[in-house]
Amino acid sequence: MAFSPSDRIVVERALATGALTVRFADGRTVTYRSLVELERLLSLIDGSLAAAAGTPASALVRVGHASGVR
């Protein structure tokens, strides 16, 4: 599926307001299960837009501690 910059804006606004239902420019309305799911969609859109532009997508890596390691 190809994403557009307007798709990114719609998802970003939903995240900012805590909304789980998104209406895309093509008329589709989708209700997501969680904000985490919307964050994943935003990452997918970023990667798709970067690939279409021929630029590498950036990645957010979360690093946690192993139990007892500081």
PDB file of N, CA, C and O in Angstrom:
ATOM      1  N   MET A   1       0.850  -1.170   0.000  1.00  0.00           N
ATOM      2  CA  MET A   1       0.000   0.000   0.000  1.00  0.00           C
ATOM      3  C   MET A   1       0.895   1.232   0.000  1.00  0.00           C
ATOM      4  O   MET A   1       1.852   1.312   0.770  1.00  0.00           O
ATOM      5  N   ALA A   2       0.589   2.169  -0.845  1.00  0.00           N
ATOM      6  CA  ALA A   2       1.336   3.423  -0.909  1.00  0.00           C
ATOM      7  C   ALA A   2       0.690   4.452   0.014  1.00  0.00           C
ATOM      8  O   ALA A   2      -0.528   4.635   0.017  1.00  0.00           O
ATOM      9  N   PHE A   3       1.524   5.106   0.781  1.00  0.00           N
ATOM     10  CA  PHE A   3       1.044   6.146   1.684  1.00  0.00           C
ATOM     11  C   PHE A   3       1.404   7.508   1.135  1.00  0.00           C
ATOM     12  O   PHE A   3       2.364   7.654   0.379  1.00  0.00           O
ATOM     13  N   SER A   4       0.632   8.494   1.517  1.00  0.00           N
ATOM     14  CA  SER A   4       0.897   9.872   1.093  1.00  0.00           C
ATOM     15  C   SER A   4       1.265  10.711   2.310  1.00  0.00           C
ATOM     16  O   SER A   4       0.991  10.320   3.444  1.00  0.00           O
ATOM     17  N   PRO A   5       1.885  11.860   2.074  1.00  0.00           N
ATOM     18  CA  PRO A   5       2.177  12.755   3.200  1.00  0.00           C
ATOM     19  C   PRO A   5       0.907  13.136   3.972  1.00  0.00           C
ATOM     20  O   PRO A   5       0.966  13.345   5.184  1.00  0.00           O
ATOM     21  N   SER A   6      -0.224  13.227   3.293  1.00  0.00           N
ATOM     22  CA  SER A   6      -1.461  13.571   4.009  1.00  0.00           C
ATOM     23  C   SER A   6      -1.883  12.437   4.941  1.00  0.00           C
ATOM     24  O   SER A   6      -2.475  12.695   5.990  1.00  0.00           O
ATOM     25  N   ASP A   7      -1.588  11.173   4.575  1.00  0.00           N
ATOM     26  CA  ASP A   7      -1.862  10.039   5.466  1.00  0.00           C
ATOM     27  C   ASP A   7      -1.055  10.191   6.752  1.00  0.00           C
ATOM     28  O   ASP A   7      -1.555   9.928   7.846  1.00  0.00           O
ATOM     29  N   ARG A   8       0.194  10.618   6.608  1.00  0.00           N
ATOM     30  CA  ARG A   8       1.060  10.801   7.768  1.00  0.00           C
ATOM     31  C   ARG A   8       0.491  11.881   8.697  1.00  0.00           C
ATOM     32  O   ARG A   8       0.472  11.716   9.917  1.00  0.00           O
ATOM     33  N   ILE A   9       0.039  12.962   8.114  1.00  0.00           N
ATOM     34  CA  ILE A   9      -0.516  14.073   8.905  1.00  0.00           C
ATOM     35  C   ILE A   9      -1.745  13.611   9.681  1.00  0.00           C
ATOM     36  O   ILE A   9      -1.895  13.938  10.858  1.00  0.00           O
ATOM     37  N   VAL A  10      -2.617  12.858   9.032  1.00  0.00           N
ATOM     38  CA  VAL A  10      -3.841  12.368   9.678  1.00  0.00           C
ATOM     39  C   VAL A  10      -3.491  11.475  10.875  1.00  0.00           C
ATOM     40  O   VAL A  10      -4.089  11.602  11.943  1.00  0.00           O
ATOM     41  N   VAL A  11      -2.532  10.583  10.693  1.00  0.00           N
ATOM     42  CA  VAL A  11      -2.137   9.668  11.770  1.00  0.00           C
ATOM     43  C   VAL A  11      -1.448  10.447  12.890  1.00  0.00           C
ATOM     44  O   VAL A  11      -1.685  10.184  14.069  1.00  0.00           O
ATOM     45  N   GLU A  12      -0.613  11.387  12.529  1.00  0.00           N
ATOM     46  CA  GLU A  12       0.079  12.208  13.531  1.00  0.00           C
ATOM     47  C   GLU A  12      -0.930  13.002  14.377  1.00  0.00           C
ATOM     48  O   GLU A  12      -0.774  13.109  15.593  1.00  0.00           O
ATOM     49  N   ARG A  13      -1.941  13.544  13.739  1.00  0.00           N
ATOM     50  CA  ARG A  13      -2.985  14.282  14.475  1.00  0.00           C
ATOM     51  C   ARG A  13      -3.771  13.362  15.397  1.00  0.00           C
ATOM     52  O   ARG A  13      -4.110  13.743  16.517  1.00  0.00           O
ATOM     53  N   ALA A  14      -4.057  12.162  14.935  1.00  0.00           N
ATOM     54  CA  ALA A  14      -4.773  11.203  15.780  1.00  0.00           C
ATOM     55  C   ALA A  14      -3.944  10.877  17.015  1.00  0.00           C
ATOM     56  O   ALA A  14      -4.473  10.830  18.126  1.00  0.00           O
ATOM     57  N   LEU A  15      -2.655  10.653  16.827  1.00  0.00           N
ATOM     58  CA  LEU A  15      -1.783  10.373  17.966  1.00  0.00           C
ATOM     59  C   LEU A  15      -1.758  11.547  18.940  1.00  0.00           C
ATOM     60  O   LEU A  15      -1.794  11.355  20.155  1.00  0.00           O
ATOM     61  N   ALA A  16      -1.695  12.754  18.401  1.00  0.00           N
ATOM     62  CA  ALA A  16      -1.612  13.945  19.251  1.00  0.00           C
ATOM     63  C   ALA A  16      -2.859  14.130  20.101  1.00  0.00           C
ATOM     64  O   ALA A  16      -2.783  14.662  21.209  1.00  0.00           O
ATOM     65  N   THR A  17      -3.995  13.699  19.597  1.00  0.00           N
ATOM     66  CA  THR A  17      -5.248  13.898  20.313  1.00  0.00           C
ATOM     67  C   THR A  17      -5.725  12.645  21.054  1.00  0.00           C
ATOM     68  O   THR A  17      -6.689  12.700  21.818  1.00  0.00           O
ATOM     69  N   GLY A  18      -5.048  11.522  20.823  1.00  0.00           N
ATOM     70  CA  GLY A  18      -5.460  10.273  21.463  1.00  0.00           C
ATOM     71  C   GLY A  18      -6.603   9.570  20.757  1.00  0.00           C
ATOM     72  O   GLY A  18      -7.180   8.625  21.295  1.00  0.00           O
ATOM     73  N   ALA A  19      -6.934  10.025  19.555  1.00  0.00           N
ATOM     74  CA  ALA A  19      -8.021   9.400  18.790  1.00  0.00           C
ATOM     75  C   ALA A  19      -7.555   8.071  18.199  1.00  0.00           C
ATOM     76  O   ALA A  19      -6.410   7.949  17.764  1.00  0.00           O
ATOM     77  N   LEU A  20      -8.425   7.099  18.182  1.00  0.00           N
ATOM     78  CA  LEU A  20      -8.104   5.801  17.600  1.00  0.00           C
ATOM     79  C   LEU A  20      -8.739   5.606  16.237  1.00  0.00           C
ATOM     80  O   LEU A  20      -8.373   4.675  15.520  1.00  0.00           O
ATOM     81  N   THR A  21      -9.680   6.459  15.859  1.00  0.00           N
ATOM     82  CA  THR A  21     -10.324   6.371  14.550  1.00  0.00           C
ATOM     83  C   THR A  21      -9.738   7.429  13.637  1.00  0.00           C
ATOM     84  O   THR A  21      -9.636   8.602  13.997  1.00  0.00           O
ATOM     85  N   VAL A  22      -9.355   6.991  12.444  1.00  0.00           N
ATOM     86  CA  VAL A  22      -8.691   7.860  11.477  1.00  0.00           C
ATOM     87  C   VAL A  22      -9.469   7.826  10.164  1.00  0.00           C
ATOM     88  O   VAL A  22      -9.836   6.753   9.684  1.00  0.00           O
ATOM     89  N   ARG A  23      -9.718   8.987   9.590  1.00  0.00           N
ATOM     90  CA  ARG A  23     -10.350   9.057   8.270  1.00  0.00           C
ATOM     91  C   ARG A  23      -9.299   9.570   7.287  1.00  0.00           C
ATOM     92  O   ARG A  23      -8.810  10.693   7.411  1.00  0.00           O
ATOM     93  N   PHE A  24      -8.960   8.725   6.306  1.00  0.00           N
ATOM     94  CA  PHE A  24      -7.946   9.064   5.320  1.00  0.00           C
ATOM     95  C   PHE A  24      -8.560   9.856   4.175  1.00  0.00           C
ATOM     96  O   PHE A  24      -9.778   9.874   4.000  1.00  0.00           O
ATOM     97  N   ALA A  25      -7.700  10.511   3.397  1.00  0.00           N
ATOM     98  CA  ALA A  25      -8.148  11.380   2.307  1.00  0.00           C
ATOM     99  C   ALA A  25      -8.969  10.625   1.261  1.00  0.00           C
ATOM    100  O   ALA A  25      -9.827  11.213   0.604  1.00  0.00           O
ATOM    101  N   ASP A  26      -8.709   9.322   1.103  1.00  0.00           N
ATOM    102  CA  ASP A  26      -9.443   8.549   0.098  1.00  0.00           C
ATOM    103  C   ASP A  26     -10.815   8.089   0.599  1.00  0.00           C
ATOM    104  O   ASP A  26     -11.529   7.372  -0.101  1.00  0.00           O
ATOM    105  N   GLY A  27     -11.181   8.511   1.826  1.00  0.00           N
ATOM    106  CA  GLY A  27     -12.493   8.188   2.364  1.00  0.00           C
ATOM    107  C   GLY A  27     -12.528   7.005   3.310  1.00  0.00           C
ATOM    108  O   GLY A  27     -13.536   6.773   3.978  1.00  0.00           O
ATOM    109  N   ARG A  28     -11.427   6.248   3.375  1.00  0.00           N
ATOM    110  CA  ARG A  28     -11.393   5.103   4.298  1.00  0.00           C
ATOM    111  C   ARG A  28     -11.406   5.598   5.740  1.00  0.00           C
ATOM    112  O   ARG A  28     -10.757   6.589   6.072  1.00  0.00           O
ATOM    113  N   THR A  29     -12.135   4.914   6.571  1.00  0.00           N
ATOM    114  CA  THR A  29     -12.112   5.172   8.003  1.00  0.00           C
ATOM    115  C   THR A  29     -11.675   3.891   8.686  1.00  0.00           C
ATOM    116  O   THR A  29     -12.238   2.820   8.456  1.00  0.00           O
ATOM    117  N   VAL A  30     -10.656   4.019   9.533  1.00  0.00           N
ATOM    118  CA  VAL A  30     -10.111   2.858  10.216  1.00  0.00           C
ATOM    119  C   VAL A  30     -10.039   3.167  11.703  1.00  0.00           C
ATOM    120  O   VAL A  30      -9.592   4.244  12.098  1.00  0.00           O
ATOM    121  N   THR A  31     -10.479   2.222  12.526  1.00  0.00           N
ATOM    122  CA  THR A  31     -10.337   2.351  13.971  1.00  0.00           C
ATOM    123  C   THR A  31      -9.250   1.389  14.415  1.00  0.00           C
ATOM    124  O   THR A  31      -9.340   0.182  14.188  1.00  0.00           O
ATOM    125  N   TYR A  32      -8.228   1.932  15.046  1.00  0.00           N
ATOM    126  CA  TYR A  32      -7.101   1.141  15.522  1.00  0.00           C
ATOM    127  C   TYR A  32      -7.349   0.719  16.955  1.00  0.00           C
ATOM    128  O   TYR A  32      -8.154   1.339  17.650  1.00  0.00           O
ATOM    129  N   ARG A  33      -6.676  -0.316  17.407  1.00  0.00           N
ATOM    130  CA  ARG A  33      -6.903  -0.877  18.739  1.00  0.00           C
ATOM    131  C   ARG A  33      -6.200  -0.104  19.846  1.00  0.00           C
ATOM    132  O   ARG A  33      -6.627  -0.131  21.000  1.00  0.00           O
ATOM    133  N   SER A  34      -5.118   0.586  19.487  1.00  0.00           N
ATOM    134  CA  SER A  34      -4.353   1.279  20.526  1.00  0.00           C
ATOM    135  C   SER A  34      -3.496   2.373  19.895  1.00  0.00           C
ATOM    136  O   SER A  34      -3.303   2.416  18.680  1.00  0.00           O
ATOM    137  N   LEU A  35      -2.996   3.245  20.748  1.00  0.00           N
ATOM    138  CA  LEU A  35      -2.072   4.273  20.274  1.00  0.00           C
ATOM    139  C   LEU A  35      -0.755   3.654  19.827  1.00  0.00           C
ATOM    140  O   LEU A  35      -0.082   4.188  18.946  1.00  0.00           O
ATOM    141  N   VAL A  36      -0.391   2.543  20.427  1.00  0.00           N
ATOM    142  CA  VAL A  36       0.819   1.829  20.007  1.00  0.00           C
ATOM    143  C   VAL A  36       0.676   1.374  18.560  1.00  0.00           C
ATOM    144  O   VAL A  36       1.622   1.461  17.777  1.00  0.00           O
ATOM    145  N   GLU A  37      -0.504   0.890  18.213  1.00  0.00           N
ATOM    146  CA  GLU A  37      -0.759   0.467  16.833  1.00  0.00           C
ATOM    147  C   GLU A  37      -0.638   1.661  15.885  1.00  0.00           C
ATOM    148  O   GLU A  37      -0.102   1.530  14.785  1.00  0.00           O
ATOM    149  N   LEU A  38      -1.132   2.814  16.307  1.00  0.00           N
ATOM    150  CA  LEU A  38      -1.000   4.024  15.489  1.00  0.00           C
ATOM    151  C   LEU A  38       0.467   4.446  15.359  1.00  0.00           C
ATOM    152  O   LEU A  38       0.888   4.893  14.293  1.00  0.00           O
ATOM    153  N   GLU A  39       1.244   4.306  16.436  1.00  0.00           N
ATOM    154  CA  GLU A  39       2.674   4.627  16.368  1.00  0.00           C
ATOM    155  C   GLU A  39       3.377   3.719  15.372  1.00  0.00           C
ATOM    156  O   GLU A  39       4.245   4.165  14.622  1.00  0.00           O
ATOM    157  N   ARG A  40       3.006   2.454  15.364  1.00  0.00           N
ATOM    158  CA  ARG A  40       3.590   1.509  14.394  1.00  0.00           C
ATOM    159  C   ARG A  40       3.201   1.889  12.969  1.00  0.00           C
ATOM    160  O   ARG A  40       4.016   1.802  12.051  1.00  0.00           O
ATOM    161  N   LEU A  41       1.959   2.306  12.793  1.00  0.00           N
ATOM    162  CA  LEU A  41       1.521   2.746  11.471  1.00  0.00           C
ATOM    163  C   LEU A  41       2.309   3.969  11.031  1.00  0.00           C
ATOM    164  O   LEU A  41       2.697   4.066   9.867  1.00  0.00           O
ATOM    165  N   LEU A  42       2.548   4.896  11.937  1.00  0.00           N
ATOM    166  CA  LEU A  42       3.315   6.093  11.613  1.00  0.00           C
ATOM    167  C   LEU A  42       4.727   5.709  11.169  1.00  0.00           C
ATOM    168  O   LEU A  42       5.253   6.289  10.219  1.00  0.00           O
ATOM    169  N   SER A  43       5.339   4.749  11.836  1.00  0.00           N
ATOM    170  CA  SER A  43       6.660   4.264  11.437  1.00  0.00           C
ATOM    171  C   SER A  43       6.620   3.624  10.056  1.00  0.00           C
ATOM    172  O   SER A  43       7.525   3.821   9.245  1.00  0.00           O
ATOM    173  N   LEU A  44       5.571   2.859   9.795  1.00  0.00           N
ATOM    174  CA  LEU A  44       5.407   2.230   8.487  1.00  0.00           C
ATOM    175  C   LEU A  44       5.258   3.291   7.395  1.00  0.00           C
ATOM    176  O   LEU A  44       5.856   3.177   6.325  1.00  0.00           O
ATOM    177  N   ILE A  45       4.467   4.311   7.668  1.00  0.00           N
ATOM    178  CA  ILE A  45       4.283   5.396   6.710  1.00  0.00           C
ATOM    179  C   ILE A  45       5.601   6.117   6.468  1.00  0.00           C
ATOM    180  O   ILE A  45       5.948   6.409   5.323  1.00  0.00           O
ATOM    181  N   ASP A  46       6.344   6.407   7.544  1.00  0.00           N
ATOM    182  CA  ASP A  46       7.643   7.075   7.396  1.00  0.00           C
ATOM    183  C   ASP A  46       8.577   6.273   6.505  1.00  0.00           C
ATOM    184  O   ASP A  46       9.245   6.831   5.635  1.00  0.00           O
ATOM    185  N   GLY A  47       8.626   4.967   6.721  1.00  0.00           N
ATOM    186  CA  GLY A  47       9.473   4.111   5.897  1.00  0.00           C
ATOM    187  C   GLY A  47       9.033   4.094   4.443  1.00  0.00           C
ATOM    188  O   GLY A  47       9.863   4.119   3.534  1.00  0.00           O
ATOM    189  N   SER A  48       7.731   4.053   4.230  1.00  0.00           N
ATOM    190  CA  SER A  48       7.194   4.042   2.876  1.00  0.00           C
ATOM    191  C   SER A  48       7.497   5.353   2.145  1.00  0.00           C
ATOM    192  O   SER A  48       7.889   5.348   0.978  1.00  0.00           O
ATOM    193  N   LEU A  49       7.313   6.466   2.844  1.00  0.00           N
ATOM    194  CA  LEU A  49       7.587   7.769   2.233  1.00  0.00           C
ATOM    195  C   LEU A  49       9.080   7.944   1.966  1.00  0.00           C
ATOM    196  O   LEU A  49       9.468   8.511   0.945  1.00  0.00           O
ATOM    197  N   ALA A  50       9.915   7.457   2.882  1.00  0.00           N
ATOM    198  CA  ALA A  50      11.367   7.542   2.686  1.00  0.00           C
ATOM    199  C   ALA A  50      11.796   6.702   1.482  1.00  0.00           C
ATOM    200  O   ALA A  50      12.622   7.133   0.677  1.00  0.00           O
ATOM    201  N   ALA A  51      11.230   5.506   1.368  1.00  0.00           N
ATOM    202  CA  ALA A  51      11.567   4.637   0.242  1.00  0.00           C
ATOM    203  C   ALA A  51      11.135   5.261  -1.079  1.00  0.00           C
ATOM    204  O   ALA A  51      11.858   5.191  -2.072  1.00  0.00           O
ATOM    205  N   ALA A  52       9.956   5.871  -1.084  1.00  0.00           N
ATOM    206  CA  ALA A  52       9.464   6.515  -2.303  1.00  0.00           C
ATOM    207  C   ALA A  52      10.344   7.699  -2.693  1.00  0.00           C
ATOM    208  O   ALA A  52      10.498   8.012  -3.874  1.00  0.00           O
ATOM    209  N   ALA A  53      10.920   8.354  -1.679  1.00  0.00           N
ATOM    210  CA  ALA A  53      11.791   9.507  -1.941  1.00  0.00           C
ATOM    211  C   ALA A  53      13.233   9.077  -2.203  1.00  0.00           C
ATOM    212  O   ALA A  53      14.069   9.894  -2.590  1.00  0.00           O
ATOM    213  N   GLY A  54      13.521   7.788  -1.990  1.00  0.00           N
ATOM    214  CA  GLY A  54      14.872   7.287  -2.216  1.00  0.00           C
ATOM    215  C   GLY A  54      15.838   7.635  -1.092  1.00  0.00           C
ATOM    216  O   GLY A  54      17.052   7.663  -1.298  1.00  0.00           O
ATOM    217  N   THR A  55      15.305   7.898   0.092  1.00  0.00           N
ATOM    218  CA  THR A  55      16.162   8.203   1.235  1.00  0.00           C
ATOM    219  C   THR A  55      15.995   7.120   2.285  1.00  0.00           C
ATOM    220  O   THR A  55      14.932   6.508   2.392  1.00  0.00           O
ATOM    221  N   PRO A  56      17.050   6.881   3.064  1.00  0.00           N
ATOM    222  CA  PRO A  56      16.911   5.861   4.102  1.00  0.00           C
ATOM    223  C   PRO A  56      15.973   6.331   5.196  1.00  0.00           C
ATOM    224  O   PRO A  56      15.962   7.507   5.558  1.00  0.00           O
ATOM    225  N   ALA A  57      15.198   5.418   5.710  1.00  0.00           N
ATOM    226  CA  ALA A  57      14.284   5.729   6.819  1.00  0.00           C
ATOM    227  C   ALA A  57      15.071   5.680   8.123  1.00  0.00           C
ATOM    228  O   ALA A  57      15.954   4.839   8.291  1.00  0.00           O
ATOM    229  N   SER A  58      14.756   6.562   9.020  1.00  0.00           N
ATOM    230  CA  SER A  58      15.401   6.506  10.333  1.00  0.00           C
ATOM    231  C   SER A  58      14.619   5.540  11.203  1.00  0.00           C
ATOM    232  O   SER A  58      13.438   5.288  10.965  1.00  0.00           O
ATOM    233  N   ALA A  59      15.278   5.010  12.198  1.00  0.00           N
ATOM    234  CA  ALA A  59      14.629   4.049  13.081  1.00  0.00           C
ATOM    235  C   ALA A  59      14.803   4.495  14.522  1.00  0.00           C
ATOM    236  O   ALA A  59      15.843   5.032  14.901  1.00  0.00           O
ATOM    237  N   LEU A  60      13.791   4.269  15.301  1.00  0.00           N
ATOM    238  CA  LEU A  60      13.850   4.518  16.725  1.00  0.00           C
ATOM    239  C   LEU A  60      14.088   3.185  17.402  1.00  0.00           C
ATOM    240  O   LEU A  60      13.315   2.242  17.235  1.00  0.00           O
ATOM    241  N   VAL A  61      15.155   3.117  18.159  1.00  0.00           N
ATOM    242  CA  VAL A  61      15.493   1.880  18.848  1.00  0.00           C
ATOM    243  C   VAL A  61      15.341   2.126  20.337  1.00  0.00           C
ATOM    244  O   VAL A  61      15.940   3.050  20.887  1.00  0.00           O
ATOM    245  N   ARG A  62      14.547   1.305  20.981  1.00  0.00           N
ATOM    246  CA  ARG A  62      14.381   1.404  22.427  1.00  0.00           C
ATOM    247  C   ARG A  62      15.320   0.409  23.084  1.00  0.00           C
ATOM    248  O   ARG A  62      15.333  -0.774  22.745  1.00  0.00           O
ATOM    249  N   VAL A  63      16.091   0.901  24.014  1.00  0.00           N
ATOM    250  CA  VAL A  63      17.044   0.050  24.700  1.00  0.00           C
ATOM    251  C   VAL A  63      16.666  -0.003  26.167  1.00  0.00           C
ATOM    252  O   VAL A  63      16.507   1.034  26.811  1.00  0.00           O
ATOM    253  N   GLY A  64      16.523  -1.187  26.686  1.00  0.00           N
ATOM    254  CA  GLY A  64      16.186  -1.360  28.085  1.00  0.00           C
ATOM    255  C   GLY A  64      17.325  -2.026  28.821  1.00  0.00           C
ATOM    256  O   GLY A  64      18.309  -2.443  28.210  1.00  0.00           O
ATOM    257  N   HIS A  65      17.195  -2.128  30.124  1.00  0.00           N
ATOM    258  CA  HIS A  65      18.213  -2.778  30.938  1.00  0.00           C
ATOM    259  C   HIS A  65      17.818  -4.231  31.161  1.00  0.00           C
ATOM    260  O   HIS A  65      16.641  -4.574  31.272  1.00  0.00           O
ATOM    261  N   ALA A  66      18.822  -5.051  31.221  1.00  0.00           N
ATOM    262  CA  ALA A  66      18.573  -6.416  31.683  1.00  0.00           C
ATOM    263  C   ALA A  66      18.410  -6.320  33.197  1.00  0.00           C
ATOM    264  O   ALA A  66      18.958  -5.415  33.826  1.00  0.00           O
ATOM    265  N   SER A  67      17.688  -7.214  33.759  1.00  0.00           N
ATOM    266  CA  SER A  67      17.436  -7.175  35.202  1.00  0.00           C
ATOM    267  C   SER A  67      18.751  -7.153  35.967  1.00  0.00           C
ATOM    268  O   SER A  67      19.599  -8.025  35.774  1.00  0.00           O
ATOM    269  N   GLY A  68      18.924  -6.156  36.836  1.00  0.00           N
ATOM    270  CA  GLY A  68      20.104  -6.058  37.665  1.00  0.00           C
ATOM    271  C   GLY A  68      21.291  -5.404  37.006  1.00  0.00           C
ATOM    272  O   GLY A  68      22.309  -5.200  37.667  1.00  0.00           O
ATOM    273  N   VAL A  69      21.212  -5.068  35.746  1.00  0.00           N
ATOM    274  CA  VAL A  69      22.334  -4.451  35.033  1.00  0.00           C
ATOM    275  C   VAL A  69      22.072  -2.960  34.923  1.00  0.00           C
ATOM    276  O   VAL A  69      20.982  -2.550  34.526  1.00  0.00           O
ATOM    277  N   ARG A  70      23.051  -2.151  35.266  1.00  0.00           N
ATOM    278  CA  ARG A  70      22.893  -0.704  35.194  1.00  0.00           C
ATOM    279  C   ARG A  70      23.980  -0.091  34.377  1.00  0.00           C
ATOM    280  O   ARG A  70      24.011   1.127  34.205  1.00  0.00           O
TER     281      ARG A  70
END
